[in-house]
Amino acid sequence: MSRDSDAPPAPVAFGRWAVPLLAEQLRLPGRDVRLRALAALIDVLRQPLRGPEALTEGFLQQLKVLLEDEDPCVRAKVCQLLHVLAAHTCGRQALLAASFLPPLSQLLEDPPCRRTVFLLLSRLSLHSSGRVSLLTLLPKLMKKLQEEEEEEEDEVQVLFLSLLRCCFQADPEAALRSDAVALLAPKLSNGALNICKAAAAAMMALSVPMGGKVEVCDQKVLPAVAALLQEEDEEAQLNATGVIMFAAVTTAGKLQCLHLNVLPVLLKLACDRHEDEDMRRRRKPLVMNSVRGLTMLAETPEGRRLLQDQLPLLRRTSEEEEDVDIQRVFETAIQVVTFTP
Amino acid sequence: AAARDRFQKMDGGRMYVFSSRPRVVEDPWKPRWSPSERMQQKHGNIMRDPRVFRGIASSQPLKFAVSPVLFLYLSHNQSRRSKTGQEEMFSPPFGSHAESYLEELSDIPEVKETECQTDAFLDRPETPLFLAAKTGKDAATQIYEGDLFDFEEEVQPILEILVGKTLEQSLLEVMEEEELAALMAQQRAFLERRNNELPEVHRLEEQERRRREERVQQRRALEEEKEVAEKIAARALTQQQLADLVPSVLASLRREGYFYDPVERGEATHFFPRLMDDVESILQKNCRVRELLDGQTLCFICCSLWFGNLVCFWFSNLECGPCLRVVQTE
């Protein structure tokens, strides 16, 4: 199979005849011919301004037919071609309009095409209409989450989880109805850091609606999230603080977080000063998430008590901070801490 | 003679080269320029030109101006040869004296004879290739390095196109990637902003909800308390009222006659009604009798009156009407 995918690409005509002639070759019955024509098409359409040439109706329909070809190499190459086409906005719109999603969703099970299909779907999700269309795939993705095998590579899993995150952001209610939190929870304590990060991001998207928050507290997800908070990686910390921030809105969440001793960690993250401008800009979302988490936790009596001890530190950090948003967030936190009924 | 020529050129001590185009020698007997045939110049036989040396009829070698050294050498050698008849090493002429300056003059030139004859039995050699004698002028050209083709110049437009196209393509590819990255960055920025505001909103909502619930609970608690207090007050009040209820009830009942003596009641309910009914019937009978009597009397009075009316009517036309009317009215 690798020999076939390295076959030399078919000769390309010059100018505007390139794509139509290669498209003709795609119709021929021979498998090798088709493979070579596909390889040549990928090369041609990868050149910057030639992508949209291929967006005619007939061509896309033909590609759809080829997606269901029996040969996995042909399918993989067609997926690559679609991925190249999806780099342009008009390409993405054409793909969405031509309803490529059903055959693509079937290809999710296909090992050689899986990665490319995920990349393609993540490109399609850059549009809001794309995200809406991706929601139709949601049942299938949830089923896939359920019956996940362990042999998949990390990269494919990370792509899958980021795709899930897009779907959850678009419509968390539907995901919650299909029991997403329970299915996602094991991934948080999975081995690789990338997978944990991506799972935490998906969980953050799920915990935005109220039902999600309740489920997150119920399903005992927070211990794994607190463990993720201790990691050194910035993105992991960001996602973990996001989950905590959303989950701590409910009373149960607050209590669980206090039990898990999350407060000192959040305090450290919030008040840690860096001199470098870039670092500070990068850490801004992290700081904001931590301070919001502290605000949530300060609404409990115990949290308020703990934070009143740290009030000078909070005030000092708020004064030193130059960014207006962070200052505002700190002020809200101080207000909540000093609130007396 | 060759040695002589060479030495002649070294006259004056330096080499010189002279060359000129061969020129047609003008015929001295003809005028130089005639108006009719300007271009053509008749060239006469050059051997008839008096300026050309044709040689002397005698075959003596000629004497030209010779440098003294050469002259000495020549004369010396000649005298030596004539004496010994074989070559001898050159000896400087200055050693000998006057005799070396002597020269022998003779009429008989030195003659050498040679002859040549091809071998009778050799094959005829091949005819050499006929190469026509070269006519015309020789011309030669030489193209040097930078004349026709300058690589640096020619390669410039090609290089420009190649480099330009490559740069353009790479720029476009980078721009496409940047576009995708910008889209994703925009999404991320939007998510960040949302994540900034959303938890605050949720927190405040949650706070509101909690406070509302607390208020509802408090209100319910207050209401319950109020109810309880009211109930207590009502109970106290009713107790107070009901305290003297019982005697008053008993008194009123007694008053109403609910407490009775059974014998008395028995007499009252059974005995007296019968008694009264009997009394009533007797009285009714009496009444009836009296009524009948009254009726009879009334009937009689009425009949009598009626007769009277009849009579009166007969007499109404008479003048005693009014007195009867008075009787009637009585």
Boltz contact constraints between the chains, C-beta under 6 A:
constraints:
  - contact:
      token1: [A, 48]
      token2: [B, 169]
      max_distance: 6.0
  - contact:
      token1: [A, 48]
      token2: [B, 172]
      max_distance: 6.0
  - contact:
      token1: [A, 48]
      token2: [B, 173]
      max_distance: 6.0
  - contact:
      token1: [A, 87]
      token2: [B, 176]
      max_distance: 6.0
  - contact:
      token1: [A, 126]
      token2: [B, 183]
      max_distance: 6.0
  - contact:
      token1: [A, 245]
      token2: [B, 199]
      max_distance: 6.0
  - contact:
      token1: [A, 246]
      token2: [B, 199]
      max_distance: 6.0
  - contact:
      token1: [A, 249]
      token2: [B, 202]
      max_distance: 6.0
  - contact:
      token1: [A, 249]
      token2: [B, 203]
      max_distance: 6.0
  - contact:
      token1: [A, 249]
      token2: [B, 206]
      max_distance: 6.0
  - contact:
      token1: [A, 285]
      token2: [B, 192]
      max_distance: 6.0
  - contact:
      token1: [A, 288]
      token2: [B, 196]
      max_distance: 6.0
  - contact:
      token1: [A, 292]
      token2: [B, 199]
      max_distance: 6.0
  - contact:
      token1: [A, 296]
      token2: [B, 203]
      max_distance: 6.0
